[in-house]
Amino acid sequence: MEIQTFETAHLLALVPEIIVVVLAAVVMGLDLTLPESRRRQLGLVTAVGLFAAMAAGLIFSQPNNALIFGGMIRNDSAAFLFRMLFMFSGAITALLSLDVEGLGRKGEYYAILLGSVLGMNFMAAAADLIMLYLALETTSIGLYALAGFLRDDDKSAESGLKYFLFGALTSTVMLYGFSLLFGYTGQTNLYAIAEAIGAGKIPILPLIVSAVLIVVGLGFKVAIVPFHFWTPDVYEGAPTPVTAFLSVASKSAGFAALIRVFMAGLPGIASAALGTGWLPMLMAMSAVTMTVGNLLALPQRNIKRLLAYSSIAHAGYAMMGIVAFTQQGVAATVLYLMAYVLTNLAAFGVVILFARAAGSDEIADYAGLSRRSPGLAMAMLVAFLSLGGMPPLVGFVSKFFVFAAAMQAGLVWLTFLGVINSIIGLYYYLIVLKMVYVKPAPEGASAIPVPRAYAFALGLLCFGILLVGIVVTPLLNWATTAASTLF
């Protein structure tokens, strides 16, 4: 693939990222000048700025499938779609952080959040191993800081430290995989690496070893088994808006990088001789990930830990589209990630508001929520039924398409396992909803206040969950176009 020489017009492709950088500077400037009574506006400025960056991207940064900036970045539909997804996640997270004690009035919190969004954007667009690693570290360092942001909270500090230690270890392993690829191909550009592998001059064994080492690093990011062990502790200890951001944006960024590396850089060893390619490995990981995630979610009594284990299971479902190794399969995975962002952010929005009012993340304390706050209970009903895969919500159609892609690829056993796991998942989501709608509220329990910014965010997410579930074609077409640029 030809690398285009630098042109000023290439800067238009990065207009959203330029706006994000300027926005971070504006937020830090406001942090220094705004009085305490108006510091809540920091979150609003961050959210509005990210929505503006999305709008600017839609106008100025149309994808053209070109390798730009010396081949470091590929301006294609897949990168464009994921970048929109990360900025949307960042904007909703900023809104959900407004009234959270210790976060909502801190300019540095929003600046780090924007830095992580910036890193994720470059992860999705990276076409070079060096660029990918720099973007991944930019993302990760910000997320480590966000997870441990509440320094006076022992759980938050522990969460940040654990996330940092495990992340640094797996990142190092992945870097070794990158170095092996460079050593054998003499290239760092993913498309040049694919050409070198296609020429058949590289031994298969070191390529397989490289793929395994890269899976260690990216598998940590998307929390697939056996690299999931950090997830429950970090999700429980991190501030809840950060947990929401980790569960959707960080996971989607990991999948964006995983898809790019394996579909664009290593397609030639997908199913190498004797079945030792990366496809069989990822098939097994998909099956184990969804099963382990769901089985460990069943006994959970803490809502954040339940959502942590369920996020592991959802990573397994999303991988089904990748291992189908077809354009339809990758499109299904992209659609699944978009659906997951909408759904999980809505679920965490309810968890944030409930924890703020009740001071608890225990599922038993959600008893009678439907009588205390019918609107909040309805948002939880929509989010959890979507996570469980019930029609006509977006969770149902996204699951349907990944299962269909796996079935058409001949992976009947994996599809059957996915259906069984969906039933298990629906069971523990219904247990929470039973607590919300059937169990009586504690005597004297008061209504849970919902500020306007939260009502807007939850309304937007629930509307999206319903709308995309009913009218999925436009989003599916967008995902299919994005997938076509990777084959």
N, C-alpha and C positions, 0 to 999 in steps of 0.2 A: 504494500500500500504506500502511495506517494506521500511524502511529508512536505507540506506547503511551506515556502519561505515566509518570514514574518511580514505581515501587512497591518497597517493601522486598523483596518476593518476587523481584524481578528479580535481586537479589544471589545467589540460589540458582543462577542460570544461570552465575555466575562462580565458584562454589565451587572448582573445580579450579585456576583462576588464583590465587585468594586463597591456597590451600594452597601453590602453587608459590612465591609471594612469601614466605610465612612460612618455607617450607623453605630458601630462599636465606639468610634471616637466621639460621636455626638452623645451617646449614652454616658460615657465617662466624663465628658464635659458637663453634662447636666448634673451628674452625680456630685460634682464639685460646687455647683452653683445653686441648685434647688434647695429651698428650706425643707425641714423635716416634714412639714405638713403637706408638701406637694410631691414628695418622693415616690408616691404610688404611681405617678405619671411615667416613671422610668420603664415600667413594664408595658404600659400602653404605647409609649414611643417605640419600644422594641418590637411589639406585635405589629403596629401600623407600618413600621419601617420594613419588616420582613414581607408583609403583604404587598408593599410598594415594590420591593425587589422582585417578587413574583410577577407582578404586572409588567415591570420593565423587562424582565426576561421573556415574557410572552410577546412583547412588542419588538424587542431589539435582538434577541439571542436565538433566532430560529436555527435549528440544527441543519448542517449540510454534510455530515459524515466525513469531514476533513480532519486530518491530523495537523494540529497547529502547535505553535510555540515549540518548534523543534521536535515534534512528535510526542511531546509530553502529555498533550491533552487531545482527546477525540471529541469533536463537537457533533455528537450524534443524538438520535432521539432517546436512546436509553439513558444517556447521561442527563439530558434535558429533563426527562420525566422524573428521575430520581432527585435531581436538584430542586425541582418544584416541591417534591414530597418532603424533603428535609426542611425547606424554608417554611412550609405550612406547619410541620411538626414544631419547629422552633417558635413560630408565632402563637400557636395554641398553648404551648408550654409557658410562654411568657404571660399569657392571659391567666392561665391556671396558677401562676406563681404570685399574682398581685397581692393577695392578702395572707400569704403564708409567712408566719413569723420567722425572722432571721434570713429570709430570701427576698421578699417582695420589694423592699426599699433599699436594696443593695445594688449600686451601679455595677460593681465588679462581677456580681452574679450574672447579670444580663450580658456583660461584655464577654465573659467566659462562654456563656451559652452561644453567643454569636460566633465566637472563635471556633466552637465545635461544629456549628452549622457550616462554617466556611470550609473546615477540614473535610466534612462529609461530602460537600459539593465537589471538591477536588478528588476525593476517593472515587466518586461515581464517574468522573470524566477522565481519570488517569489512564493513559495508554502506555505508560512506561513504569518499570519497576521502581525506579528512584522516586518518581512523582507519587506513585502509589504509597510508598513507605513514608514519605514526608507527610502526605495528606493523612495517612492513618495515625501517625504520631501526633499531628496537630489535633486531630479529633480526640485521640485517647487521653492526652495530657489534660485537655479541658474537662473531659468526663471524669478523670480521677479527681480533679479539684472539685468538681460539682458534687460528686458522691460524698466527699468528706467536707462539704462546705460549712456545715454546722459544727464549728470547732468545739463548742461546749457540750455537744451531744456525743457521748461515748460510742453509741451505735453508728452514728454518721462517720466519726473518725475511723472506727474499725472498718466500716464499709469502704471508705476511700483507700485505706492502707491495703486491704485485701485485693481490691480491684487493681490497684497499682502493681502489687507484687505479681499477681497472676498474669496481668496484662503485659508487664515487662518481660516475664519469662517466655510467654508464648510469642511475643513479638520478636524476641531474639531468635527463637527456633525458626520462625517464618523468614527472617532475614537470611538465615543460613540456606534455606530453600531457594531464595532469590539468588544468592551468590553462586549456588550450584548451577542454576539456569544460565547465569551470565558466564560462568566458567566454561560450560560445554558449548554454548552457542555464540559467545562473544557479543551478545546483544542484550540491551536492557529494554528495548521497545517490544511490547507484547506481540505486535503484528510481525516484526522481524523475527522474533523467537518462533512464532508459528510457522513462518516460511522455512526456517532452519530445520525445524522438526519435520516438516512435510518433505524436505529433501532427503530424509532418511539417513543422514550422516551422524546422528547422535545416538549413542547407546541407549537402549530403553530403560535399563535398570536405574541409572542416575536420574533420568527424567521422572520415573515413578517415585524415587526417594524425594525428589524436589516437590512433587505434587503432595506427598504425604506431609512434608514439613510445612508447606504453605497452608494445607488444611488445618494444621494445628493452630496457626495464627488467626486465620479467618474463622475457623470453627469456634474459637474463643469469642470472637466478636458477635457471632450469631447465636451463641449458646447452644451448640449441638452436643449431644453425648458423644464422647466422654469429656468434653471441655466445658461442661455446664456447671461444675461444682461451685463456682463463685456466685451463681445467679441468685439463689434464695437469700443468702446473707447480705449481698450487696443491695438487692432490691428492698429488703426489709429495713436496712440501716440507712440508706440514702434518703434525703428529703423526698417526699412523695412526688412533687413535680419533676424532680430529676429522675426518679424511678420511671415515671411515665415516658420521659424523653429517651431514657436508656432502652426501654422496652420496645419502642417503635422506631425512632430515628437511628439509633446505634445499630439495631438489628438490621434495618433496611440497608444501611450503609455497608455493613458486612456482606450482606447478600449481593449488593451492587458490585462490590469488589470481587466476590467469589464468582459471580456470573461472568464478569469481564475477564478475569484471569483464566478460568477454565474453558469458557466458550471461545474467547478470542485468542488466547495465548497457547493453550494446551489442548486444542481439539484433536490433535493427531495422536494423543495417547489416551483418548477417552475409554476405549475398550481394547487395549493393546493385547498382544499375543498372550495366550494362556489365561485371559481374563484378569490380568494384573493391572489394568488401567484404572483411572480414577472413578469411572462409572460404578463398577461393583462396590468399591469402597464407600462411595456416597450413598448408594442404594441401602447398604447395610446400616449406615449411620442414620439415614432418614427413618428406617423402620424402628431402630432402637430408640432414637430420639423421641419420636411421637409416643412410643409405648412407655418409656421410662418417665417422661414428663407427665403424662396423664395418670399413671399409677401413683407417682409421688404426690400429685396434687390432691388425690382423693382424701387422705387423712388430715389435710391442713386445716387449721382453725384460725389462722391469721390471713386476712384478705390479701395482703401484699405478697405473702409467701405463696398463696394459692395462684395469684396472677403470675408470679415468677415461674412456677412449675408449668403453668398453662402456656407461658411464652415459649418454654422449651418445646412443648408439644407442637405449638404452631410452627416453630422452626422446622420440625420434622415434616409437617404437611407442606410447607413452602418448598422444601427440597425435592418433593416428589416431582414438581414441574421441571426442575433442573436435570434430575436423573432420567427423565423421559428423553432428554437430549434431542428435542425437536423445537422448531420455532413456536409451535403451539404450546409446548410445555413451558418454555421460558416466558411467554406471554402470560400464561396462567400464574406463574410464580410472581411476576411483576404485579398482576392484578390482585393476587392474594396479599402482597405486601401493602398495596394501597388500601385494601379493605381492612387490613389489620391495624394500620395507622389510625383510620377513622374510629374503629371499634374500641381499641385499647385506650386511646386518649379519652374517649367518652367514659369508659369504665373507671379510669384513674381520676377523671374530673369529679365523679361522685365520691370516690374514696377520699380525695383531698378535702372536699367540703364536709364530709361526715367526720373525718378525723379532726378537722379544725373545730367543729362544734362539740363533738362527743369526747375527743381526746383518746380515741381507741381505734385500733385496726383489727380488733377481734370480730369474727363473723357473727358470733352470738349477740354482739351489741347492735347489730343491724335489725334486730327484732322490731317489727312494727314501723319500719321506716315509711311504709306506704301511707300510714295514718298521720305520721308526723310531717312528712314532706312528699305529697303525691307526685309532684313534678320530678323530684330527684329520684324517687322510686321508679318512675316511668323511664327516665334516662338509663337507670341501671338495668331495667327489664330489656330495653332495646339493645343495650351494649352486650349483656350476657347472653341473650338469645342469639345475637349475631355471632358472638364468639363460639357458641355451641353449634352454629350451622343451621339455624332454623329459617325456613322461608317465611316471608319474601325478603329477608334482610341480606345485606351484602356478604355477610359471612357464609351464607348458603351458596350463593352463586360462585363465590371465589373458591370454595371447597369443591363445588361441582366441576369447575374447569380444571383444577389440578388433578382430581380423580380421573376425569375424562382423558386428560393428556397422558396420565400414567397407563390407563387402560388401553388407549390406542397405540402406546409404545410396547404393548405386550406384557406390561408389569401387573398382571392380574393379582398375584399374591400381595403385592404392595398396596394395590387399590383396596383389596379386601381388608388388609390390616388397617388401612386408613379409615375405612368405614367403621370397623370395630372400635377404633380409638375415638372416633367422633362421638359414638354412643357413650363411651366412658366419660368423655369430656362434658357432654351435655348433662350427665348425671350430677357432676359436682357443681356445675353452674346452676342447676335447678335447686340444689340444696341451699345455695345462697339466696335465690329468689324466694324459696319457701320461707326462709327466715324473714325476708323483707315483707312478704305479702300475707303470710298465714299466722306467724307468731305475733302475739299481742305486744304492744309497746310497753316499756316499763312505766309504772305509775308516775305521773308528773313529768314525763319526758316532753320537752318542748319542740316546736318546729325548728328545722335547720335553715338558717338564713342563706339565701342564694344571691350574692351581689350580681349586678347587671352584667359585668364582664364575664362572669362564670356562666350566667344564663345564656349569654350570646354564644360562648364557646360550646356549651353543651347542646344548645339548640342547633347550631350549625353542624355539629358532629352527628347528632341523631338524624337530622334532615338528610345529611349525606349518606348515612347508613341505609335509610329507607329508600332514598332516591336512586342510588347506585344499584341497590338490590332489585329495584323494579325496572330501571332503564339502564342496563349495564352496557349496551352496545357501544356508545361513544368511548367509554373508558376502556373497554376491551379492544376496540380498534386502535386506541392510543398505545395500549400495552403491546399489541401485535406489531405495530409499526416499530416500536422500540426494540422488540425482540428480533425483528428482521434485520436490524443494523448490526446484530452480533453474529450472524451466520454468513 
